[in-house]
Amino acid sequence: MDALIYTAMSGADRMLKAQQIHANNLANAETGGFRADIDTAISQAVPGYGYDARLLSKNADTALDVRAGTVVETGRDLDVALQGDGFIAIAAPDGGEAYTRAGAMTTGADGTLSINGHPVLGDGGAIRLPEGYLKAAVAADGTVSVLTPGNTEMQPVDKLKLVKPDPREIGKSADGLIVPRQGGPLPADDSVKVQSGHLERSNVSAVEEMVATMTLNRNFEMQMKLFNAASDMNEAGNRLVRG
């Protein structure tokens, strides 16, 4: 009975937290470049005296779904979609580096390229486009070029820092950005290519998330039934003791 209570309550708690993960995935089904989270769990022994058979379920760090999202054509010069694996380096709020698959770049008042408010990083730090440029373009290798007044040819400004980490070595920070689990900036990878004039959509499958949510609901109900069964056995044991 004791082991059953631990199993039921820890299992129910894990189901609730897993539901939060899938709900967040569904909420970002239309967020460009979003990578779905995968809930994971481990078993943990319950400390104390007695036979070592009491285990509880515990949530582990979430994993990233690395499947590519649907790529759509936009025709916009500063929209880029990554081909295959890889991420674009951006400045994190704490001053370090973070990474994203979103590719809708915009320019600020000082010409700084940014994605969702985070400066885009290149070989020389944050990429800034010259004032009054007429046209911008991004090559397959990430080189950003502009056409300025008085010139007839595109001039390179900087190159996007593109990285290709091992999916097992990255996770999400509190603000939803991709970061290395061990910390520190990742090295640039020249094998990563981009497609200009396109954007990658979220890789969240609404159908899969809804099915997972329904499964979690059924599992939560099962855990509650186990807890009620443990309570009934406890009452029966008390009646036997009372005679």
C-alpha positions as CSV (number, residue, x, y, z in Angstrom):
1,M,0.0,0.0,0.0
2,D,2.8,2.4,0.9
3,A,4.6,1.9,-2.3
4,L,1.3,2.3,-4.2
5,I,0.7,5.7,-2.7
6,Y,4.1,6.9,-3.7
7,T,3.7,5.5,-7.2
8,A,0.2,7.0,-7.7
9,M,0.9,10.5,-6.4
10,S,4.2,10.9,-8.2
11,G,2.7,9.6,-11.4
12,A,-0.2,12.0,-11.2
13,D,2.2,14.9,-10.5
14,R,4.2,14.0,-13.6
15,M,1.1,13.9,-15.7
16,L,0.1,17.4,-14.7
17,K,3.6,18.8,-15.6
18,A,3.6,16.9,-18.9
19,Q,0.2,18.5,-19.7
20,Q,1.8,21.9,-19.2
21,I,4.5,21.1,-21.7
22,H,2.1,20.0,-24.3
23,A,-0.2,23.0,-23.7
24,N,2.8,25.2,-24.3
25,N,3.6,23.4,-27.5
26,L,0.0,23.9,-28.7
27,A,0.2,27.6,-27.8
28,N,3.2,28.0,-30.1
29,A,1.9,26.0,-33.0
30,E,2.0,29.2,-35.1
31,T,5.2,30.7,-33.7
32,G,7.8,30.8,-36.5
33,G,10.8,28.5,-35.9
34,F,9.5,27.2,-32.6
35,R,10.8,23.8,-31.6
36,A,8.4,21.6,-29.6
37,D,9.4,20.3,-26.2
38,I,9.4,16.6,-25.4
39,D,8.6,15.7,-21.8
40,T,10.9,13.1,-20.2
41,A,10.8,11.3,-16.8
42,I,13.0,9.2,-14.6
43,S,12.4,6.9,-11.7
44,Q,13.7,7.8,-8.2
45,A,13.9,5.6,-5.2
46,V,12.1,6.8,-2.1
47,P,14.5,7.2,0.8
48,G,13.7,5.6,4.2
49,Y,13.5,2.3,5.9
50,G,11.9,-0.8,4.6
51,Y,12.0,-3.0,1.5
52,D,13.6,-1.1,-1.4
53,A,10.6,-1.2,-3.7
54,R,9.2,2.3,-3.4
55,L,9.9,4.3,-6.5
56,L,8.4,7.6,-7.6
57,S,8.2,9.2,-11.1
58,K,10.1,12.4,-11.5
59,N,10.2,14.8,-14.4
60,A,13.6,15.2,-16.1
61,D,14.9,18.0,-18.3
62,T,12.8,18.4,-21.5
63,A,14.2,17.4,-24.8
64,L,13.9,19.2,-28.1
65,D,11.9,17.9,-31.1
66,V,14.5,18.6,-33.9
67,R,12.1,17.8,-36.8
68,A,12.1,20.6,-39.4
69,G,9.0,22.7,-39.7
70,T,7.2,23.6,-42.9
71,V,9.1,26.2,-45.0
72,V,7.0,28.9,-46.7
73,E,8.0,31.5,-49.3
74,T,7.7,35.1,-48.3
75,G,9.8,36.9,-50.9
76,R,11.1,39.3,-48.2
77,D,14.9,40.0,-48.4
78,L,15.6,39.6,-44.7
79,D,13.6,36.4,-44.2
80,V,15.7,33.3,-44.0
81,A,15.0,29.6,-43.4
82,L,17.6,27.2,-42.3
83,Q,18.2,24.1,-44.5
84,G,18.6,20.9,-42.5
85,D,19.9,21.1,-39.0
86,G,21.4,24.3,-37.5
87,F,20.6,27.5,-35.7
88,I,21.1,31.3,-36.0
89,A,23.1,32.9,-33.2
90,I,21.5,35.8,-31.4
91,A,22.3,37.9,-28.4
92,A,20.8,36.6,-25.2
93,P,19.3,39.0,-22.6
94,D,22.1,38.2,-20.2
95,G,24.8,39.3,-22.7
96,G,25.7,35.8,-23.8
97,E,24.7,33.8,-26.9
98,A,21.5,32.0,-27.7
99,Y,20.2,30.3,-30.8
100,T,17.0,30.2,-32.8
101,R,15.4,28.7,-35.9
102,A,13.2,31.8,-36.4
103,G,14.4,33.8,-39.4
104,A,12.3,36.9,-39.7
105,M,15.0,39.6,-39.3
106,T,14.2,43.3,-38.8
107,T,16.3,46.4,-38.6
108,G,16.3,48.8,-35.7
109,A,16.8,52.6,-35.8
110,D,20.6,52.1,-35.8
111,G,20.5,49.5,-38.5
112,T,21.0,46.5,-36.1
113,L,19.5,43.3,-37.3
114,S,17.3,41.5,-34.8
115,I,15.0,38.5,-34.4
116,N,12.1,39.0,-32.0
117,G,14.1,41.8,-30.3
118,H,17.4,39.9,-30.0
119,P,20.3,41.3,-32.0
120,V,21.6,38.9,-34.7
121,L,25.2,37.9,-34.3
122,G,27.8,37.7,-37.1
123,D,31.6,37.4,-37.3
124,G,32.0,40.8,-35.8
125,G,29.3,40.8,-33.1
126,A,25.9,42.3,-33.7
127,I,25.2,42.8,-37.4
128,R,24.4,46.4,-38.4
129,L,23.3,47.5,-41.8
130,P,24.5,50.9,-43.2
131,E,22.1,53.8,-43.0
132,G,20.2,54.5,-46.2
133,Y,20.8,51.2,-47.9
134,L,18.6,50.4,-50.9
135,K,18.4,46.7,-50.8
136,A,19.6,43.8,-48.7
137,A,20.3,40.1,-49.5
138,V,21.4,37.0,-47.6
139,A,23.4,34.4,-49.4
140,A,23.2,30.7,-48.8
141,D,26.2,30.7,-46.6
142,G,24.7,33.5,-44.4
143,T,26.6,36.4,-45.9
144,V,24.6,39.6,-45.6
145,S,25.1,42.1,-48.4
146,V,23.5,45.5,-49.1
147,L,23.2,47.9,-52.1
148,T,23.9,51.5,-51.1
149,P,23.4,54.7,-53.0
150,G,26.2,55.3,-55.5
151,N,27.0,51.6,-55.9
152,T,25.9,49.3,-58.6
153,E,26.9,46.0,-56.9
154,M,25.9,44.5,-53.6
155,Q,28.6,44.9,-50.9
156,P,29.0,42.4,-48.1
157,V,28.5,43.7,-44.6
158,D,28.8,40.6,-42.3
159,K,28.0,36.9,-42.1
160,L,25.4,35.3,-39.9
161,K,26.9,33.1,-37.3
162,L,25.3,29.7,-38.0
163,V,25.9,26.7,-35.6
164,K,25.0,23.0,-35.7
165,P,25.0,21.6,-32.1
166,D,24.3,18.0,-31.1
167,P,20.5,18.0,-30.2
168,R,21.3,16.2,-27.0
169,E,23.6,19.1,-25.8
170,I,21.0,21.9,-26.1
171,G,17.9,22.9,-24.2
172,K,15.7,25.9,-23.6
173,S,16.3,28.8,-21.3
174,A,13.5,30.4,-19.1
175,D,12.7,32.8,-22.0
176,G,12.4,30.0,-24.6
177,L,15.7,30.5,-26.4
178,I,17.9,27.6,-27.4
179,V,21.1,27.5,-25.2
180,P,23.9,24.9,-24.7
181,R,23.3,22.8,-21.6
182,Q,27.0,23.1,-20.7
183,G,27.1,26.9,-21.3
184,G,29.5,28.9,-23.4
185,P,29.1,30.0,-27.1
186,L,29.0,27.3,-29.8
187,P,31.5,27.4,-32.7
188,A,30.3,28.5,-36.2
189,D,29.6,25.7,-38.7
190,D,30.1,26.5,-42.4
191,S,28.0,23.5,-43.4
192,V,24.8,25.2,-42.3
193,K,23.0,26.9,-45.2
194,V,20.1,29.3,-45.3
195,Q,17.3,29.9,-47.9
196,S,16.6,33.6,-48.4
197,G,13.0,34.8,-48.9
198,H,11.6,32.0,-46.9
199,L,10.6,31.3,-43.3
200,E,10.3,28.1,-41.3
201,R,7.1,27.6,-39.4
202,S,6.7,25.8,-36.0
203,N,7.4,22.1,-36.0
204,V,4.5,21.5,-33.6
205,S,1.9,19.0,-34.8
206,A,-1.5,20.0,-33.3
207,V,-2.9,16.5,-33.9
208,E,0.0,14.8,-32.1
209,E,-0.2,17.3,-29.2
210,M,-4.0,16.7,-28.8
211,V,-3.6,12.9,-28.8
212,A,-0.8,13.2,-26.2
213,T,-3.0,15.4,-24.0
214,M,-5.8,13.0,-24.1
215,T,-3.5,10.1,-23.3
216,L,-2.1,12.1,-20.3
217,N,-5.7,12.8,-19.1
218,R,-6.5,9.0,-19.1
219,N,-3.2,8.3,-17.3
220,F,-4.0,10.9,-14.7
221,E,-7.4,9.3,-14.1
222,M,-5.7,5.9,-13.7
223,Q,-3.3,7.3,-11.1
224,M,-6.3,8.7,-9.1
225,K,-8.0,5.3,-9.2
226,L,-4.8,3.8,-7.8
227,F,-4.7,6.3,-5.0
228,N,-8.4,5.6,-4.1
229,A,-7.6,1.9,-4.1
230,A,-4.7,2.5,-1.8
231,S,-7.0,4.5,0.5
232,D,-9.6,1.7,0.5
233,M,-6.9,-0.8,1.4
234,N,-5.8,1.4,4.2
235,E,-9.3,1.6,5.6
236,A,-9.7,-2.1,5.4
237,G,-6.4,-2.6,7.2
238,N,-7.5,-0.3,10.0
239,R,-10.8,-2.2,10.4
240,L,-8.9,-5.4,10.7
241,V,-6.6,-3.9,13.4
242,R,-9.6,-2.6,15.3
243,G,-11.1,-6.1,15.2
